[in-house]
Amino acid sequence: MKKSSKKVGVHTIGAPVLRASNRKVLKLTPAIKEAVKNMWTILEKIHGAGLSGPQIGLNKRVLIVNTGRIGEVATLFNPEIIWQSDNYTPNEEGCLSIPGAISKVWRPEKVKIKAMNLKGKIEEIEAGGIFSKALQHEIDHLNGILMIDYSPAEDRRAVLEHFKVAEDNIEYKLLENAPLGLPPEKMAEKTLLYDAAGNVAGDKATLYDARGNKV
């Protein structure tokens, strides 16, 4: 049998489920646990960094992330960002629901997230770098936001045409919205400073430039 993207169960742009509202997970039922297991199977099969409930047709507030780095793996229910850093940095993002597309998205470098874990306990997670960006990307999905929403209307239209999204689809109505994120005048490239672990540093850290020199 010929393989197709439908077999792995990821909905692509134009599917109403990606823009629908997502309900909180009130109880870790067997059905929810099975859905999470399915999400991990899909993510491993496609070698992605993250996946959200709506992407598999489940309008529940659940996400999984695995950046491939030690300690940067998470299964979260009802995640909410309770703190974010003032410094924004750009990242070239891809999305399993828009395969092949890349969007430049400016996001806070660090975030703190409150969520329920697989044990049903509420926890707080602090994340920086790619882990932070991946978590924010998946939380966007839970809020009905796609990465192309940060791009100019002409770029979004090009994506819709590439994926042959019907012109009566809600995606075309959304082209009327201004791009999300920072205004263009605040997107000037900045020289990034790093801490000793190689992460983009906060204001109070001992700072180094990209060559490892203390500044």
N, C-alpha and C positions, 0 to 999 in steps of 0.2 A: 504493500500500500504506500502511495506517495505521501511523504511527510508534508505537513503544513503548519503554519503558525497557530492555527486553531487547536491543534492537538496539545500544545503546551498550555493553552488556556489563558493567554494574555490578550486582553482587549486593546485594540489600537485606536488612534485618534479618530473621532467621529462617532464612537460608541457612546450612547447616552449615559451609560453607567459611570463613565469617567468624569462627568460633570454633575452627577446626582449628589444629594446630600448623604452623609454617612452617619449612621447611628452609633452611639456608644456601646461598648461591650460591657454589659452589666454582670455577666456570669460566664466563667470559662466552661462552657458546655462541651460535650463530646464533639458536636458539630463544629464548633469554633476551633477546637484543638485539631480536628481532622483538616480543616481549611488551612490552618497554619502549616501543618505537615505538608500539604499539597503545595503551598507557597514556597517552602524550602526546596521541594523537589524541582519545581519549575525554575527557581533561581539558580540552583546548581546545574541544571540542564543547559540553561542559556548563558551561564557564567556572568550573571548580572551582579550589581552591587546592592540592589535593594528592590523591594516590591511591596505594594500596598494592597489592601483588600479590594478596592474598586477595580484594580487592574485585572483581577481574576473574576470579576462579576459579583463580588461580595461587598455590599455597601455598609460595611462595618469599619470602625476606626481601629484598624490593626495594620501594623507594618513590620517588615523584617529588613535588616541591613547586615551586610557582611562585606567590608571593604577589602578583605584579604589580608589585613594587618592584625597582629596579635591584640586582643582586647577590644577590637572594633566589630563586635557581633552583637546584634540586639533583636529581640522580639518584643514589641511594645503594643499595648492596648491603650486607647484613649490618650495618646501623647499630646502634651501641650508645652509650648515654649514659655518658660517662666522668667527667663533672663537671656539677653543677648548682648554681645560686645558691641561697642560703638564703631569699631573698625570693620569695614566691608572689604572683601577681596573677591576678584572674579574667578570663575571656574567654568571650564568648557564641559557642559553637561550633556549626557545622552539619556535616553529613556527607552525602556522596553516597550512602551506603548507608542513610541514614535521611532521605530528602528531605523538606524542610519542617519538620523538628524542630530545635529549638535547645536546647542544654544549657549551663548555666553551669558552667565547669570551672576550678578553681584549679590552676595549674601554675607551676613555677619560671620566673622571668622570663628567665633566661639558662641556656644549656646548652652543653656541648662534646661533640661527637659524633665517634666514630671509625667510619669506614666505608670500603668499597671504592668507587672511582669508575668511570666508564665506560671508563677506560683500564686497569682492573685494578689500580690502585695504591691503597694504603691512605693515607687522608688524615684530617686532623682539621678539623672545622668548628666555629667559635664562632658562636652565634646568639643574638639577643635579640629582644624584642618579638614581633610577629606571626609572624616567620620561625621563632623558637624554638617558639612554640605549635603552628604547623603541623607542624613536624618531630616534635614530641612526639606529636601526634595520630596521625600516620601510623605512628610506631613502636609506639604502642598497638595499632594494627591488626595489626602483625606479631606481637604478643604475645597476640592473640585478645581484645583489649579494645576495647569501643566507648564512645563518649562518654557514652552513657546510663548506663554503669556508675558514673559519678560522681554520679548523681541518686538521690533517695529511691525506694524500691520502688514507691510509688504512682504516681510519675511514669513509671517504667519500664513499669509495667503499662499505663498509659494509651497509651504508644507502641505496645506490642505489640497492644493491642486496635484501635488506629487502623489498623495495618498488617495486621490480621486474621491474625496469627501463630497457628498451630494450638496448642491448649492442651497437646499432648504434646511440643511443641518444647522443646529445652534452655533456651531463653530464660526460660521460666517457672520452671524449676528455679533459674536464676541469680538470681531475685528474692529468694531466701533469703539471698543475700550482702549484707553491709553495703556502703554506697556507698564507692567508692574515694576517695582524696584526703585532704585535711586534715579533721580533726574540726570540727564546726560551731563550737565555741568559738574556733577559730583562724581563722575566716573573716571576722572583722570587717573592714569596709572601712577602708583606710588612705589617707592623703593621699600621693599619689605624687610623687616628686621626679624631675626630669629632668636629663640632661646637656645640653651645648650643642647636640648634634645632635638633641635632641628625643626621645631614648630614655630609658626608665626607668633611673635612674642607680644605680650600685653605691656602696658605702660610701665609696670613696676618691675619687670623682669630685667635681668642682666642681658643686654642686647648685643647681638653680633650681626655683621653683614653677611651676604651670601657666601663670602670667602672664608668665613669663620673668624674674622677679626672683631675684637670687642670694640664697641663704639660708645 
